[in-house]
Amino acid sequence: MIKHAGTNADESVGMGEIADEHTDQAPPSGRARGRHRDRAPGQYARASVRRLRLRTLLVLGAFAVATALIGRALGVHDDRFLAATEGLLVCMFAVSRLVLPIVDRRDRGASAEEHVGWLLDALPAPQWRVIHDAAIGNGNIDHVAIGPAGVFTIETKSHPGPVHVRRVHPATLRQVHAERKLIEEATGCDAEGLLVYSRAWVDRPLAKRKGVRVVPSRLLLKHLLEQPVALSAAETEEAYGRLRSALGWQATRRFDRSLHAATRRLTERILESKSGARGRDGGDRGDTRIAG
């Protein structure tokens, strides 16, 4: 799904998450062997869930520690301690009613992206090229599939259903069209926008609404593989290469190599300092025995 950078600019990612997001990952056993995958399906959404959970725990922990310190300093019968206790209870209530539903919704969204990603990884390679969690422009696109049938953007939804095609929200349709236009600009090819529901019943599978095809996940591969040939193998690779360039993957790889090299140098320095400290300690002990 497209997630605008403006709403997430304050969400910092730890070094481990940065490395995870930019390091090439091996495909699941028996699937898409040889296909390049720089990001896993649902990786952005899953990282967002982890960050939100961590922040929630930190806030609750801070309130609990502050309340305990107030009670210890002022006594459990002090009005300020009672007020702090009430504040902690209010915070816990707000988390249960506001934050936890958001976490659950994002977790379901990440699971839906992972499920659809695993389906797409079953497409035959190298005839098909699949990119997951494509960060392009100011947004993030769940999946892009490029193959003999053409170029497809895939927006995944975890709505449990039932889904009536004529009632799909206009904002969702605009989102799919925006993703399609971004990919068309990047690849130079016409693209079809697919709205895929990972687990919902759809009343008219594969029907279109305002130019967007609505697909239940169980029919996704069948739809892609049964389309007439639109791109040759050379055109597929050319479109794939253009999209890779637009995503800035070459710069990302250079960043990965620099990050790993810096980490390796830091580890070597730490080991060298430890070995030097041991050597000095051993020499001091030896001098002490001689002096005795």
C-alpha atoms as an extended CHARMM CRD file, in Angstrom:
* protein
*
       292  EXT
         1         1  MET       CA              0.0000000000        0.0000000000        0.0000000000  PROA      1               0.0000000000
         2         2  ILE       CA              1.1810000000        3.5550000000       -0.5680000000  PROA      2               0.0000000000
         3         3  LYS       CA              2.3860000000        5.0700000000        2.6800000000  PROA      3               0.0000000000
         4         4  HSD       CA              3.3350000000        8.7220000000        2.3330000000  PROA      4               0.0000000000
         5         5  ALA       CA              6.6590000000        9.7080000000        3.7850000000  PROA      5               0.0000000000
         6         6  GLY       CA              5.1870000000       12.7630000000        5.4370000000  PROA      6               0.0000000000
         7         7  THR       CA              3.1680000000       10.6730000000        7.8850000000  PROA      7               0.0000000000
         8         8  ASN       CA              6.0770000000        8.4910000000        8.8220000000  PROA      8               0.0000000000
         9         9  ALA       CA              8.9900000000       10.8910000000        8.7660000000  PROA      9               0.0000000000
        10        10  ASP       CA              9.4150000000       10.6460000000       12.5290000000  PROA      10              0.0000000000
        11        11  GLU       CA              9.6450000000        6.8690000000       12.5150000000  PROA      11              0.0000000000
        12        12  SER       CA             13.3030000000        6.0200000000       12.8130000000  PROA      12              0.0000000000
        13        13  VAL       CA             14.5170000000        2.5220000000       12.0550000000  PROA      13              0.0000000000
        14        14  GLY       CA             17.2730000000        0.7950000000       13.9930000000  PROA      14              0.0000000000
        15        15  MET       CA             20.4670000000       -0.3920000000       12.4070000000  PROA      15              0.0000000000
        16        16  GLY       CA             19.1780000000       -3.9510000000       12.3450000000  PROA      16              0.0000000000
        17        17  GLU       CA             16.0140000000       -2.9420000000       10.5250000000  PROA      17              0.0000000000
        18        18  ILE       CA             18.0020000000       -0.8580000000        8.0360000000  PROA      18              0.0000000000
        19        19  ALA       CA             20.1840000000       -3.8300000000        7.2660000000  PROA      19              0.0000000000
        20        20  ASP       CA             17.1410000000       -6.0920000000        6.9500000000  PROA      20              0.0000000000
        21        21  GLU       CA             15.3510000000       -3.7080000000        4.6350000000  PROA      21              0.0000000000
        22        22  HSD       CA             18.2510000000       -3.3340000000        2.1860000000  PROA      22              0.0000000000
        23        23  THR       CA             20.0080000000       -6.6980000000        2.2480000000  PROA      23              0.0000000000
        24        24  ASP       CA             19.2770000000       -9.2570000000       -0.4530000000  PROA      24              0.0000000000
        25        25  GLN       CA             17.1590000000      -12.0460000000        1.0000000000  PROA      25              0.0000000000
        26        26  ALA       CA             17.1620000000      -15.6370000000       -0.1350000000  PROA      26              0.0000000000
        27        27  PRO       CA             13.8030000000      -16.7540000000       -1.5650000000  PROA      27              0.0000000000
        28        28  PRO       CA             11.8630000000      -19.5300000000        0.1520000000  PROA      28              0.0000000000
        29        29  SER       CA             12.9400000000      -23.0440000000       -0.7040000000  PROA      29              0.0000000000
        30        30  GLY       CA             11.7250000000      -24.1310000000       -4.1180000000  PROA      30              0.0000000000
        31        31  ARG       CA             10.3090000000      -20.7170000000       -5.0330000000  PROA      31              0.0000000000
        32        32  ALA       CA             11.5480000000      -18.1290000000       -7.4960000000  PROA      32              0.0000000000
        33        33  ARG       CA             15.0410000000      -19.5500000000       -7.5590000000  PROA      33              0.0000000000
        34        34  GLY       CA             17.4340000000      -17.0300000000       -9.0380000000  PROA      34              0.0000000000
        35        35  ARG       CA             15.0150000000      -14.0990000000       -8.7770000000  PROA      35              0.0000000000
        36        36  HSD       CA             16.4300000000      -10.9240000000       -7.2860000000  PROA      36              0.0000000000
        37        37  ARG       CA             14.5880000000       -9.8750000000       -4.1270000000  PROA      37              0.0000000000
        38        38  ASP       CA             15.8350000000       -6.8980000000       -2.1790000000  PROA      38              0.0000000000
        39        39  ARG       CA             12.8120000000       -6.6740000000        0.0920000000  PROA      39              0.0000000000
        40        40  ALA       CA             10.5230000000       -9.2800000000        1.5790000000  PROA      40              0.0000000000
        41        41  PRO       CA              6.7320000000       -9.1560000000        1.1380000000  PROA      41              0.0000000000
        42        42  GLY       CA              5.1530000000       -6.9320000000        3.7680000000  PROA      42              0.0000000000
        43        43  GLN       CA              8.5200000000       -5.8240000000        5.1130000000  PROA      43              0.0000000000
        44        44  TYR       CA              7.5550000000       -2.1590000000        5.5420000000  PROA      44              0.0000000000
        45        45  ALA       CA              4.2530000000       -3.0430000000        7.2240000000  PROA      45              0.0000000000
        46        46  ARG       CA              5.8950000000       -5.5960000000        9.5210000000  PROA      46              0.0000000000
        47        47  ALA       CA              8.5730000000       -3.0810000000       10.5630000000  PROA      47              0.0000000000
        48        48  SER       CA              5.8210000000       -0.5400000000       11.2390000000  PROA      48              0.0000000000
        49        49  VAL       CA              4.0640000000       -3.0350000000       13.5330000000  PROA      49              0.0000000000
        50        50  ARG       CA              7.2830000000       -3.6810000000       15.4460000000  PROA      50              0.0000000000
        51        51  ARG       CA              7.9410000000        0.0350000000       15.9110000000  PROA      51              0.0000000000
        52        52  LEU       CA              4.4190000000        0.7230000000       17.1220000000  PROA      52              0.0000000000
        53        53  ARG       CA              4.5480000000       -2.1430000000       19.6140000000  PROA      53              0.0000000000
        54        54  LEU       CA              7.9120000000       -1.0070000000       20.9150000000  PROA      54              0.0000000000
        55        55  ARG       CA              6.7620000000        2.5770000000       21.3580000000  PROA      55              0.0000000000
        56        56  THR       CA              3.6400000000        1.4200000000       23.1820000000  PROA      56              0.0000000000
        57        57  LEU       CA              5.7060000000       -0.6590000000       25.5930000000  PROA      57              0.0000000000
        58        58  LEU       CA              8.1140000000        2.2150000000       26.1620000000  PROA      58              0.0000000000
        59        59  VAL       CA              5.3030000000        4.6630000000       26.9560000000  PROA      59              0.0000000000
        60        60  LEU       CA              3.5900000000        2.2690000000       29.3610000000  PROA      60              0.0000000000
        61        61  GLY       CA              6.9200000000        1.4060000000       30.9740000000  PROA      61              0.0000000000
        62        62  ALA       CA              7.7850000000        5.0770000000       31.4440000000  PROA      62              0.0000000000
        63        63  PHE       CA              4.4150000000        5.7800000000       33.0810000000  PROA      63              0.0000000000
        64        64  ALA       CA              4.7670000000        2.7590000000       35.3590000000  PROA      64              0.0000000000
        65        65  VAL       CA              8.3020000000        3.7000000000       36.4550000000  PROA      65              0.0000000000
        66        66  ALA       CA              7.3020000000        7.3270000000       37.0550000000  PROA      66              0.0000000000
        67        67  THR       CA              4.3240000000        6.2070000000       39.1410000000  PROA      67              0.0000000000
        68        68  ALA       CA              6.4880000000        3.8670000000       41.2200000000  PROA      68              0.0000000000
        69        69  LEU       CA              9.0720000000        6.6000000000       41.8410000000  PROA      69              0.0000000000
        70        70  ILE       CA              6.3900000000        9.0590000000       42.9240000000  PROA      70              0.0000000000
        71        71  GLY       CA              4.9570000000        6.4900000000       45.3090000000  PROA      71              0.0000000000
        72        72  ARG       CA              8.3570000000        5.7380000000       46.7680000000  PROA      72              0.0000000000
        73        73  ALA       CA              9.2610000000        9.4010000000       47.2200000000  PROA      73              0.0000000000
        74        74  LEU       CA              5.9340000000       10.7540000000       48.4710000000  PROA      74              0.0000000000
        75        75  GLY       CA              4.1690000000        7.7230000000       49.8830000000  PROA      75              0.0000000000
        76        76  VAL       CA              1.2900000000        5.7130000000       48.5150000000  PROA      76              0.0000000000
        77        77  HSD       CA             -1.2840000000        7.9160000000       50.2330000000  PROA      77              0.0000000000
        78        78  ASP       CA             -0.0780000000       11.1590000000       48.6870000000  PROA      78              0.0000000000
        79        79  ASP       CA             -2.5500000000       12.8250000000       46.3100000000  PROA      79              0.0000000000
        80        80  ARG       CA              0.1050000000       13.1440000000       43.6260000000  PROA      80              0.0000000000
        81        81  PHE       CA              0.7590000000        9.4110000000       43.7080000000  PROA      81              0.0000000000
        82        82  LEU       CA             -2.9660000000        8.7170000000       43.4150000000  PROA      82              0.0000000000
        83        83  ALA       CA             -3.1700000000       11.1200000000       40.4630000000  PROA      83              0.0000000000
        84        84  ALA       CA             -0.2070000000        9.3970000000       38.7870000000  PROA      84              0.0000000000
        85        85  THR       CA             -1.9000000000        6.0210000000       39.3170000000  PROA      85              0.0000000000
        86        86  GLU       CA             -5.0700000000        7.2980000000       37.7090000000  PROA      86              0.0000000000
        87        87  GLY       CA             -3.0140000000        8.6430000000       34.8050000000  PROA      87              0.0000000000
        88        88  LEU       CA             -1.3990000000        5.2260000000       34.3170000000  PROA      88              0.0000000000
        89        89  LEU       CA             -4.8260000000        3.5530000000       34.2680000000  PROA      89              0.0000000000
        90        90  VAL       CA             -6.0920000000        6.0870000000       31.7360000000  PROA      90              0.0000000000
        91        91  CYS       CA             -3.0220000000        5.4550000000       29.5660000000  PROA      91              0.0000000000
        92        92  MET       CA             -3.5780000000        1.6920000000       29.7030000000  PROA      92              0.0000000000
        93        93  PHE       CA             -7.2430000000        2.1650000000       28.7620000000  PROA      93              0.0000000000
        94        94  ALA       CA             -6.3050000000        4.4040000000       25.8350000000  PROA      94              0.0000000000
        95        95  VAL       CA             -3.7740000000        1.8490000000       24.6090000000  PROA      95              0.0000000000
        96        96  SER       CA             -6.3340000000       -0.9640000000       24.7510000000  PROA      96              0.0000000000
        97        97  ARG       CA             -9.0140000000        1.0440000000       22.9310000000  PROA      97              0.0000000000
        98        98  LEU       CA             -6.9430000000        3.0460000000       20.4330000000  PROA      98              0.0000000000
        99        99  VAL       CA             -3.4600000000        1.6470000000       19.9150000000  PROA      99              0.0000000000
       100       100  LEU       CA             -4.0560000000       -2.1100000000       20.0320000000  PROA      100             0.0000000000
       101       101  PRO       CA             -6.6980000000       -2.0250000000       17.2420000000  PROA      101             0.0000000000
       102       102  ILE       CA             -4.2170000000       -0.1320000000       15.0560000000  PROA      102             0.0000000000
       103       103  VAL       CA             -1.5140000000       -2.6970000000       15.8090000000  PROA      103             0.0000000000
       104       104  ASP       CA             -3.9240000000       -5.5210000000       14.9840000000  PROA      104             0.0000000000
       105       105  ARG       CA             -4.9680000000       -3.8840000000       11.7120000000  PROA      105             0.0000000000
       106       106  ARG       CA             -1.3710000000       -3.3060000000       10.6220000000  PROA      106             0.0000000000
       107       107  ASP       CA             -0.4440000000       -6.8490000000       11.6060000000  PROA      107             0.0000000000
       108       108  ARG       CA             -3.2600000000       -8.2240000000        9.4570000000  PROA      108             0.0000000000
       109       109  GLY       CA             -2.1230000000       -5.9960000000        6.6080000000  PROA      109             0.0000000000
       110       110  ALA       CA              1.4410000000       -7.2910000000        6.8740000000  PROA      110             0.0000000000
       111       111  SER       CA              0.1970000000      -10.9030000000        6.9190000000  PROA      111             0.0000000000
       112       112  ALA       CA             -1.9050000000      -10.2250000000        3.8140000000  PROA      112             0.0000000000
       113       113  GLU       CA              1.0880000000       -8.7880000000        1.9540000000  PROA      113             0.0000000000
       114       114  GLU       CA              3.2060000000      -11.7860000000        2.9750000000  PROA      114             0.0000000000
       115       115  HSD       CA              0.5270000000      -14.2200000000        1.7650000000  PROA      115             0.0000000000
       116       116  VAL       CA              0.1630000000      -12.5360000000       -1.6310000000  PROA      116             0.0000000000
       117       117  GLY       CA              3.9440000000      -12.2290000000       -1.8910000000  PROA      117             0.0000000000
       118       118  TRP       CA              4.3700000000      -15.9710000000       -1.4190000000  PROA      118             0.0000000000
       119       119  LEU       CA              1.8170000000      -16.5710000000       -4.1750000000  PROA      119             0.0000000000
       120       120  LEU       CA              3.6610000000      -14.2620000000       -6.5550000000  PROA      120             0.0000000000
       121       121  ASP       CA              6.9660000000      -15.9630000000       -5.7770000000  PROA      121             0.0000000000
       122       122  ALA       CA              5.4870000000      -19.1060000000       -7.3290000000  PROA      122             0.0000000000
       123       123  LEU       CA              5.4100000000      -17.4480000000      -10.7620000000  PROA      123             0.0000000000
       124       124  PRO       CA              7.9230000000      -19.1030000000      -13.0900000000  PROA      124             0.0000000000
       125       125  ALA       CA             11.3040000000      -17.3730000000      -13.1830000000  PROA      125             0.0000000000
       126       126  PRO       CA             13.0300000000      -15.8310000000      -15.0720000000  PROA      126             0.0000000000
       127       127  GLN       CA              9.9680000000      -15.2780000000      -17.2710000000  PROA      127             0.0000000000
       128       128  TRP       CA              8.4140000000      -13.3150000000      -14.4090000000  PROA      128             0.0000000000
       129       129  ARG       CA             10.0620000000      -10.6820000000      -12.2610000000  PROA      129             0.0000000000
       130       130  VAL       CA              8.4530000000       -9.7650000000       -8.9480000000  PROA      130             0.0000000000
       131       131  ILE       CA              9.3500000000       -6.8460000000       -6.7020000000  PROA      131             0.0000000000
       132       132  HSD       CA              7.8970000000       -6.6310000000       -3.2120000000  PROA      132             0.0000000000
       133       133  ASP       CA              7.4320000000       -3.5660000000       -1.0370000000  PROA      133             0.0000000000
       134       134  ALA       CA              8.6050000000       -1.1560000000       -3.7310000000  PROA      134             0.0000000000
       135       135  ALA       CA              9.4530000000        2.2620000000       -2.3120000000  PROA      135             0.0000000000
       136       136  ILE       CA              9.0350000000        4.7050000000       -5.1720000000  PROA      136             0.0000000000
       137       137  GLY       CA              8.2200000000        8.3910000000       -5.2160000000  PROA      137             0.0000000000
       138       138  ASN       CA              6.6550000000        9.3280000000       -1.8860000000  PROA      138             0.0000000000
       139       139  GLY       CA              4.9560000000        5.9850000000       -1.4340000000  PROA      139             0.0000000000
       140       140  ASN       CA              5.2750000000        2.2690000000       -0.9930000000  PROA      140             0.0000000000
       141       141  ILE       CA              3.7140000000       -0.2790000000       -3.3780000000  PROA      141             0.0000000000
       142       142  ASP       CA              2.9550000000       -3.7690000000       -2.0940000000  PROA      142             0.0000000000
       143       143  HSD       CA              4.0050000000       -5.7550000000       -5.1870000000  PROA      143             0.0000000000
       144       144  VAL       CA              4.9450000000       -5.2520000000       -8.8310000000  PROA      144             0.0000000000
       145       145  ALA       CA              4.8890000000       -8.1840000000      -11.2540000000  PROA      145             0.0000000000
       146       146  ILE       CA              6.5160000000       -7.9740000000      -14.6920000000  PROA      146             0.0000000000
       147       147  GLY       CA              6.2440000000      -10.8520000000      -17.1390000000  PROA      147             0.0000000000
       148       148  PRO       CA              4.9820000000      -12.0330000000      -20.5190000000  PROA      148             0.0000000000
       149       149  ALA       CA              1.4760000000      -10.7800000000      -19.6860000000  PROA      149             0.0000000000
       150       150  GLY       CA              2.7430000000       -7.2560000000      -19.0210000000  PROA      150             0.0000000000
       151       151  VAL       CA              3.2820000000       -5.0540000000      -15.9710000000  PROA      151             0.0000000000
       152       152  PHE       CA              0.9950000000       -5.2780000000      -12.9580000000  PROA      152             0.0000000000
       153       153  THR       CA              0.8020000000       -3.2940000000       -9.7440000000  PROA      153             0.0000000000
       154       154  ILE       CA             -0.7710000000       -5.2020000000       -6.8800000000  PROA      154             0.0000000000
       155       155  GLU       CA             -2.3850000000       -3.4810000000       -3.9220000000  PROA      155             0.0000000000
       156       156  THR       CA             -3.1880000000       -5.9570000000       -1.1560000000  PROA      156             0.0000000000
       157       157  LYS       CA             -6.0840000000       -5.6470000000        1.2640000000  PROA      157             0.0000000000
       158       158  SER       CA             -6.7420000000       -7.7760000000        4.3520000000  PROA      158             0.0000000000
       159       159  HSD       CA            -10.4680000000       -7.0040000000        4.6150000000  PROA      159             0.0000000000
       160       160  PRO       CA            -12.2370000000      -10.2200000000        5.7170000000  PROA      160             0.0000000000
       161       161  GLY       CA            -15.1770000000       -9.6040000000        3.3860000000  PROA      161             0.0000000000
       162       162  PRO       CA            -17.5560000000      -10.0750000000        1.8540000000  PROA      162             0.0000000000
       163       163  VAL       CA            -16.4770000000       -7.5780000000       -0.8100000000  PROA      163             0.0000000000
       164       164  HSD       CA            -18.9140000000       -6.1540000000       -3.3390000000  PROA      164             0.0000000000
       165       165  VAL       CA            -17.0340000000       -4.7820000000       -6.3130000000  PROA      165             0.0000000000
       166       166  ARG       CA            -19.4480000000       -1.9000000000       -6.9110000000  PROA      166             0.0000000000
       167       167  ARG       CA            -18.9570000000       -0.7720000000       -3.3000000000  PROA      167             0.0000000000
       168       168  VAL       CA            -15.1560000000       -0.5910000000       -3.2850000000  PROA      168             0.0000000000
       169       169  HSD       CA            -14.2470000000        2.7590000000       -1.7660000000  PROA      169             0.0000000000
       170       170  PRO       CA            -13.2060000000        5.4620000000       -4.2720000000  PROA      170             0.0000000000
       171       171  ALA       CA            -10.1220000000        6.2800000000       -2.1740000000  PROA      171             0.0000000000
       172       172  THR       CA             -8.8950000000        2.7100000000       -2.6240000000  PROA      172             0.0000000000
       173       173  LEU       CA             -9.3940000000        2.9580000000       -6.3870000000  PROA      173             0.0000000000
       174       174  ARG       CA             -7.4900000000        6.2460000000       -6.4940000000  PROA      174             0.0000000000
       175       175  GLN       CA             -4.6610000000        4.6050000000       -4.5800000000  PROA      175             0.0000000000
       176       176  VAL       CA             -4.3910000000        1.7860000000       -7.1290000000  PROA      176             0.0000000000
       177       177  HSD       CA             -4.4330000000        4.2590000000      -10.0270000000  PROA      177             0.0000000000
       178       178  ALA       CA             -1.7010000000        6.3420000000       -8.3830000000  PROA      178             0.0000000000
       179       179  GLU       CA              0.4860000000        3.2480000000       -7.9870000000  PROA      179             0.0000000000
       180       180  ARG       CA             -0.1340000000        2.2410000000      -11.5950000000  PROA      180             0.0000000000
       181       181  LYS       CA              0.8970000000        5.6670000000      -12.8890000000  PROA      181             0.0000000000
       182       182  LEU       CA              4.1130000000        5.6060000000      -10.8640000000  PROA      182             0.0000000000
       183       183  ILE       CA              5.0900000000        2.2250000000      -12.2760000000  PROA      183             0.0000000000
       184       184  GLU       CA              4.1860000000        3.2400000000      -15.8330000000  PROA      184             0.0000000000
       185       185  GLU       CA              6.4720000000        6.2610000000      -15.5280000000  PROA      185             0.0000000000
       186       186  ALA       CA              9.2720000000        4.1190000000      -14.1200000000  PROA      186             0.0000000000
       187       187  THR       CA              9.0660000000        1.2470000000      -16.6310000000  PROA      187             0.0000000000
       188       188  GLY       CA              7.8610000000        3.0580000000      -19.7490000000  PROA      188             0.0000000000
       189       189  CYS       CA              5.1850000000        0.3640000000      -20.1920000000  PROA      189             0.0000000000
       190       190  ASP       CA              1.4310000000        0.2910000000      -19.7370000000  PROA      190             0.0000000000
       191       191  ALA       CA              0.4620000000       -1.3250000000      -16.4380000000  PROA      191             0.0000000000
       192       192  GLU       CA             -2.6980000000       -2.8150000000      -15.0000000000  PROA      192             0.0000000000
       193       193  GLY       CA             -3.6760000000       -2.0650000000      -11.4220000000  PROA      193             0.0000000000
       194       194  LEU       CA             -4.9070000000       -5.0460000000       -9.4200000000  PROA      194             0.0000000000
       195       195  LEU       CA             -6.7200000000       -4.8080000000       -6.1070000000  PROA      195             0.0000000000
       196       196  VAL       CA             -6.1590000000       -8.1590000000       -4.3810000000  PROA      196             0.0000000000
       197       197  TYR       CA             -8.0610000000       -9.2980000000       -1.3020000000  PROA      197             0.0000000000
       198       198  SER       CA             -6.0260000000      -11.8810000000        0.5630000000  PROA      198             0.0000000000
       199       199  ARG       CA             -8.8960000000      -13.6810000000        2.2990000000  PROA      199             0.0000000000
       200       200  ALA       CA            -12.2000000000      -12.0320000000        1.3920000000  PROA      200             0.0000000000
       201       201  TRP       CA            -15.0620000000      -13.4200000000       -0.6530000000  PROA      201             0.0000000000
       202       202  VAL       CA            -15.5710000000      -11.2260000000       -3.7350000000  PROA      202             0.0000000000
       203       203  ASP       CA            -19.0040000000      -11.1700000000       -5.3490000000  PROA      203             0.0000000000
       204       204  ARG       CA            -17.6730000000      -10.6690000000       -8.9040000000  PROA      204             0.0000000000
       205       205  PRO       CA            -14.1090000000      -12.0240000000       -9.0680000000  PROA      205             0.0000000000
       206       206  LEU       CA            -11.8710000000      -10.3980000000      -11.6980000000  PROA      206             0.0000000000
       207       207  ALA       CA            -14.4630000000       -7.7000000000      -12.4300000000  PROA      207             0.0000000000
       208       208  LYS       CA            -13.3310000000       -4.1150000000      -12.9470000000  PROA      208             0.0000000000
       209       209  ARG       CA            -14.4810000000       -0.9890000000      -11.1870000000  PROA      209             0.0000000000
       210       210  LYS       CA            -13.3580000000        2.3150000000      -12.6840000000  PROA      210             0.0000000000
       211       211  GLY       CA            -10.3880000000        0.6490000000      -14.3870000000  PROA      211             0.0000000000
       212       212  VAL       CA             -9.2540000000       -1.3820000000      -11.3660000000  PROA      212             0.0000000000
       213       213  ARG       CA             -9.5490000000       -5.1510000000      -11.4670000000  PROA      213             0.0000000000
       214       214  VAL       CA            -10.6690000000       -6.7100000000       -8.1710000000  PROA      214             0.0000000000
       215       215  VAL       CA             -9.1000000000      -10.1100000000       -7.5780000000  PROA      215             0.0000000000
       216       216  PRO       CA             -9.3890000000      -12.6320000000       -4.7440000000  PROA      216             0.0000000000
       217       217  SER       CA             -5.9420000000      -14.0040000000       -3.9570000000  PROA      217             0.0000000000
       218       218  ARG       CA             -6.9380000000      -17.5480000000       -4.8940000000  PROA      218             0.0000000000
       219       219  LEU       CA             -7.3680000000      -16.4290000000       -8.5210000000  PROA      219             0.0000000000
       220       220  LEU       CA             -4.3350000000      -14.1490000000       -8.7710000000  PROA      220             0.0000000000
       221       221  LEU       CA             -1.8730000000      -16.5720000000      -10.3690000000  PROA      221             0.0000000000
       222       222  LYS       CA             -4.5230000000      -17.9660000000      -12.6850000000  PROA      222             0.0000000000
       223       223  HSD       CA             -5.3370000000      -14.4660000000      -13.9130000000  PROA      223             0.0000000000
       224       224  LEU       CA             -1.6820000000      -13.5500000000      -14.5210000000  PROA      224             0.0000000000
       225       225  LEU       CA             -0.7330000000      -16.7860000000      -16.2620000000  PROA      225             0.0000000000
       226       226  GLU       CA             -3.7670000000      -16.8590000000      -18.5690000000  PROA      226             0.0000000000
       227       227  GLN       CA             -3.2780000000      -13.3480000000      -19.9720000000  PROA      227             0.0000000000
       228       228  PRO       CA             -2.1450000000      -13.0460000000      -23.6100000000  PROA      228             0.0000000000
       229       229  VAL       CA              1.5150000000      -12.3160000000      -24.2470000000  PROA      229             0.0000000000
       230       230  ALA       CA              2.2360000000       -8.5900000000      -24.1890000000  PROA      230             0.0000000000
       231       231  LEU       CA              5.9990000000       -8.4200000000      -23.5580000000  PROA      231             0.0000000000
       232       232  SER       CA              8.8920000000      -10.3770000000      -24.9940000000  PROA      232             0.0000000000
       233       233  ALA       CA             11.6220000000      -11.6970000000      -22.7190000000  PROA      233             0.0000000000
       234       234  ALA       CA             13.8600000000       -8.7740000000      -23.6890000000  PROA      234             0.0000000000
       235       235  GLU       CA             11.1050000000       -6.2350000000      -23.0230000000  PROA      235             0.0000000000
       236       236  THR       CA             10.4180000000       -7.8530000000      -19.6350000000  PROA      236             0.0000000000
       237       237  GLU       CA             14.0620000000       -7.5230000000      -18.6210000000  PROA      237             0.0000000000
       238       238  GLU       CA             14.2100000000       -3.9530000000      -19.9180000000  PROA      238             0.0000000000
       239       239  ALA       CA             11.1460000000       -2.9150000000      -17.9030000000  PROA      239             0.0000000000
       240       240  TYR       CA             12.5070000000       -4.7030000000      -14.8570000000  PROA      240             0.0000000000
       241       241  GLY       CA             15.8500000000       -2.9340000000      -15.1960000000  PROA      241             0.0000000000
       242       242  ARG       CA             14.1840000000        0.4670000000      -15.5150000000  PROA      242             0.0000000000
       243       243  LEU       CA             12.1580000000       -0.1640000000      -12.3860000000  PROA      243             0.0000000000
       244       244  ARG       CA             15.2530000000       -1.2580000000      -10.5010000000  PROA      244             0.0000000000
       245       245  SER       CA             16.9660000000        1.9710000000      -11.4870000000  PROA      245             0.0000000000
       246       246  ALA       CA             13.9400000000        4.0080000000      -10.4140000000  PROA      246             0.0000000000
       247       247  LEU       CA             13.9420000000        2.3050000000       -7.0390000000  PROA      247             0.0000000000
       248       248  GLY       CA             17.5890000000        3.2490000000       -6.5660000000  PROA      248             0.0000000000
       249       249  TRP       CA             18.6830000000       -0.2960000000       -5.7980000000  PROA      249             0.0000000000
       250       250  GLN       CA             22.2080000000        0.2860000000       -7.0250000000  PROA      250             0.0000000000
       251       251  ALA       CA             22.6340000000        3.0660000000       -4.4580000000  PROA      251             0.0000000000
       252       252  THR       CA             21.0900000000        0.7880000000       -1.8470000000  PROA      252             0.0000000000
       253       253  ARG       CA             23.6110000000       -1.9490000000       -2.5900000000  PROA      253             0.0000000000
       254       254  ARG       CA             26.4550000000        0.5350000000       -2.2550000000  PROA      254             0.0000000000
       255       255  PHE       CA             25.0050000000        1.6000000000        1.0940000000  PROA      255             0.0000000000
       256       256  ASP       CA             24.8180000000       -2.0600000000        2.1570000000  PROA      256             0.0000000000
       257       257  ARG       CA             28.4510000000       -2.6610000000        1.2760000000  PROA      257             0.0000000000
       258       258  SER       CA             29.5240000000        0.4830000000        3.1380000000  PROA      258             0.0000000000
       259       259  LEU       CA             27.4330000000       -0.4790000000        6.1680000000  PROA      259             0.0000000000
       260       260  HSD       CA             28.8220000000       -4.0070000000        6.3040000000  PROA      260             0.0000000000
       261       261  ALA       CA             32.3890000000       -2.7680000000        5.8020000000  PROA      261             0.0000000000
       262       262  ALA       CA             31.9950000000       -0.2370000000        8.6230000000  PROA      262             0.0000000000
       263       263  THR       CA             30.5440000000       -2.8950000000       10.9000000000  PROA      263             0.0000000000
       264       264  ARG       CA             33.3970000000       -5.2500000000       10.1090000000  PROA      264             0.0000000000
       265       265  ARG       CA             36.0180000000       -2.5820000000       10.8290000000  PROA      265             0.0000000000
       266       266  LEU       CA             34.3460000000       -1.6800000000       14.1150000000  PROA      266             0.0000000000
       267       267  THR       CA             34.2630000000       -5.3470000000       15.1700000000  PROA      267             0.0000000000
       268       268  GLU       CA             37.9290000000       -5.7650000000       14.3210000000  PROA      268             0.0000000000
       269       269  ARG       CA             38.8670000000       -2.7010000000       16.3770000000  PROA      269             0.0000000000
       270       270  ILE       CA             36.8900000000       -3.9730000000       19.3750000000  PROA      270             0.0000000000
       271       271  LEU       CA             38.5800000000       -7.3660000000       19.1610000000  PROA      271             0.0000000000
       272       272  GLU       CA             41.9990000000       -5.7410000000       18.8320000000  PROA      272             0.0000000000
       273       273  SER       CA             41.3990000000       -3.5290000000       21.8620000000  PROA      273             0.0000000000
       274       274  LYS       CA             40.2620000000       -6.5310000000       23.9190000000  PROA      274             0.0000000000
       275       275  SER       CA             43.2940000000       -8.6070000000       22.9220000000  PROA      275             0.0000000000
       276       276  GLY       CA             45.5840000000       -5.6770000000       23.7340000000  PROA      276             0.0000000000
       277       277  ALA       CA             43.9600000000       -5.2670000000       27.1430000000  PROA      277             0.0000000000
       278       278  ARG       CA             44.4430000000       -8.9670000000       27.8810000000  PROA      278             0.0000000000
       279       279  GLY       CA             48.1000000000       -8.6940000000       26.8890000000  PROA      279             0.0000000000
       280       280  ARG       CA             48.6730000000       -5.7460000000       29.2170000000  PROA      280             0.0000000000
       281       281  ASP       CA             46.8900000000       -7.5050000000       32.0790000000  PROA      281             0.0000000000
       282       282  GLY       CA             49.0230000000      -10.6010000000       31.5540000000  PROA      282             0.0000000000
       283       283  GLY       CA             52.1970000000       -8.5230000000       31.5490000000  PROA      283             0.0000000000
       284       284  ASP       CA             51.2170000000       -6.7610000000       34.7700000000  PROA      284             0.0000000000
       285       285  ARG       CA             50.5270000000      -10.0660000000       36.5130000000  PROA      285             0.0000000000
       286       286  GLY       CA             53.8880000000      -11.4240000000       35.3420000000  PROA      286             0.0000000000
       287       287  ASP       CA             55.6990000000       -8.3550000000       36.6940000000  PROA      287             0.0000000000
       288       288  THR       CA             53.9550000000       -8.7760000000       40.0230000000  PROA      288             0.0000000000
       289       289  ARG       CA             55.0480000000      -12.4240000000       40.3440000000  PROA      289             0.0000000000
       290       290  ILE       CA             58.6350000000      -11.5090000000       39.5060000000  PROA      290             0.0000000000
       291       291  ALA       CA             58.6300000000       -8.7210000000       42.0660000000  PROA      291             0.0000000000
       292       292  GLY       CA             57.2880000000      -11.1310000000       44.6970000000  PROA      292             0.0000000000
